[in-house]
Amino acid sequence: MTAAASDHALEVIGLRKAFGGLAVTQNVSLAIRRGERRLIIGPNGAGKTTLFNQISGDMRPNSGQIKLFGADVTSFASYQRAHLGLSRTYQIITLFSGDTLEHNVTLGLLGLRPSRWQMWRPLSFYGNLATEARRTLDAVGLLHLADHPVSDIAYGEKRRVELAMALAQKPRVLLLDEPLAGLSDTERTTVKSLIGSISRETAVIMIEHDMDTALDLAETVTLLNYGRVIVDGERDIVIADERTREVYLGV
Amino acid sequence: MRWIAAIPLAAVLIALPFFAGDFYINLASQILIAAIFALSLNLLVGYGGMTSLGHASYLGVAAYISALLTSRYGWGHGTAALFSIAGTTAMAAFFGVIALRATGLGFLMITLALSQVLWGLAYRMSNVTNGDNGIAGLTRPMPFGISLDSAASFYWFDLIVASLAFLMMAIFVSSSFGSSLKGVRDQPRRMAALGFNPWMIRWITFIYAGFWGGVAGLLYVYYNKYIHPTSLSTTSSAEALLGVIAGGSGTPGGPVVGAALVLLLKNYASAYIERWNMLLGLVFLFIVLVMPTGIVPGLSKLWRRKSR
């Protein structure tokens, strides 16, 4: 049992969440293996982001359990989950718009290091953080903009900064909330190959509407509708499933 | 370059007692005290995004503790100062736990309520605090046997403490903890997701701000040799907040300029106009309309535009 549990990077067991009378997560259970590539699909309002918010700790479920590498983290705050290797990006961009790209990514690095409590040394004292931040920005193709404030860059570039912040943390579980939304075709290709190149140590769970691109990246797919898991399993089986066509593909 | 520009300013500040009369030296001493107080509030308001309307609590309580210990119980100034600062810092830790249950407007209301409780106590617990009469006849300390009774000697003592306070708070906000603090101000949810503990970061800052508020309170009671419940009042908190916002919150120099402005208006305008608060209100309105981010950021923006 313990061996089986530790095989899973993330487990969600019987999760329920309601806003007043509106049930947004209804008895959702998921099991994601280490290094798995999972795509979560479903129509608008299916409860995908709400599910992410509960996994990351931004929101508390009414009942149910969330486990990271076998450890029950249901009552953990977001920052504690981050230290267990969970990272996420946001659907609505939440960056530090007055700060440079380098500083944004550096904050991602700082968050997991004890030096975030350092009260007399300037951030620039930790040169390795800046170097690491620049390396990550290079990986997402934004090194040339490292010294610009986030408010100066284009939307697609901001999305890539979001991704860079999460990747810099070298997470073991990465939640990507619509990483491709609003990107041009070229950017889409860049981000796609970037997600494809994420280490196999990292389990990636992705919400995405762009099926053409996202399905290529996914091994397994979960279909949500009205807060319930409708179909769950290997990609091709879920896609072929009649209920998927009914709910999502509108056939 | 910016450090070189600070040398003439430092020289003027140090040499002030040689060319200014006692009235102006005393005014400068008061400005320095108000500046430390405003800078400590700026840690919360400007860098932490925690708008407090009860910061006078720390100034007032530190002043009262020192006043009571030295006058009533005959303690020496050294131990009284230590106790006063330690007590005030501990109180900040306790008040922080209560106030940080909320953010934004809720936080503001809790800080206001807590400071009102203290103000009420200072008024009503007259067997301890002497109520509305205040505690008079206090003395100034004599560090290393040097008397601080002359305007100049107190000013220099004040200047040393203020410089130290300015430096320590500047280091604090530019440290990596300072980066954590500013991040939590701008995007608390994101910061939590990145592994930062927003509550703890805010709480530590709250305590640190309380500590420096206490230091300002000690200087305040040394300067005035008198303490009255008004030092704990909402007006006292609000004036400091006004100074921080008018000068430019979240900048190292803004609160100093703002605090000086409020104090000068208070001292000068009150000699000519009875309702000097009205004038302060108008000046504040003017600043907010013309330079919404405050005097220091506003002027430096203007300067940059001109030099371009």
Contacts between the chains, C-beta under 8 A, distances in Angstrom:
chain1	res1	chain2	res2	distance
A	56	B	193	5.8
A	57	B	192	7.5
A	57	B	193	7.8
A	58	B	189	6.1
A	58	B	192	7.6
A	58	B	193	7.1
A	77	B	192	6.7
A	77	B	197	7.3
A	78	B	189	7.7
A	78	B	192	4.0
A	78	B	193	5.1
A	79	B	191	8.0
A	79	B	192	4.9
A	79	B	193	7.7
A	79	B	194	7.7
A	79	B	195	5.2
A	79	B	196	5.7
A	79	B	197	4.9
A	79	B	198	7.6
A	82	B	192	7.6
A	82	B	193	6.1
A	82	B	194	6.1
A	82	B	195	3.7
A	83	B	195	5.5
A	87	B	193	7.5
A	88	B	193	5.6
A	90	B	190	7.2
A	94	B	187	5.2
A	94	B	189	6.7
A	94	B	190	4.5
A	95	B	187	7.5
A	95	B	190	7.7
A	96	B	183	6.3
A	96	B	186	5.2
A	96	B	187	6.1
A	96	B	190	8.0
A	97	B	186	7.9
A	98	B	186	7.4
A	103	B	179	7.6
A	106	B	179	7.9
A	107	B	179	6.8
A	107	B	180	8.0
A	107	B	183	5.4
A	107	B	191	7.4
A	107	B	194	6.2
A	108	B	194	5.4
A	110	B	176	6.2
A	110	B	179	6.7
A	110	B	180	6.9
A	110	B	194	7.9
A	110	B	196	7.9
A	111	B	191	7.2
A	111	B	194	3.5
A	111	B	195	3.4
A	111	B	196	5.1
A	112	B	194	7.7
A	112	B	195	4.7
A	115	B	176	5.3
A	116	B	176	6.1
A	116	B	177	6.9
A	116	B	179	8.0
A	116	B	180	4.9
A	116	B	195	7.7
A	116	B	196	6.1
A	117	B	176	7.9
A	117	B	177	5.8
A	117	B	180	7.6
A	118	B	175	5.8
A	118	B	176	4.6
A	118	B	177	5.8
A	119	B	171	7.7
A	119	B	172	5.9
A	119	B	175	5.0
A	119	B	177	4.5
A	119	B	178	7.9
A	120	B	171	5.4
A	120	B	172	7.7
A	120	B	175	5.6
A	121	B	175	5.9
A	121	B	176	6.5
A	122	B	174	5.2
A	122	B	175	6.0
A	122	B	176	7.0
A	123	B	174	7.9
A	123	B	175	7.4
A	123	B	176	4.5
A	123	B	178	7.9
A	123	B	179	4.8
A	125	B	176	7.6
A	126	B	176	6.7
A	165	B	194	7.2
A	169	B	194	7.2
A	169	B	195	7.5
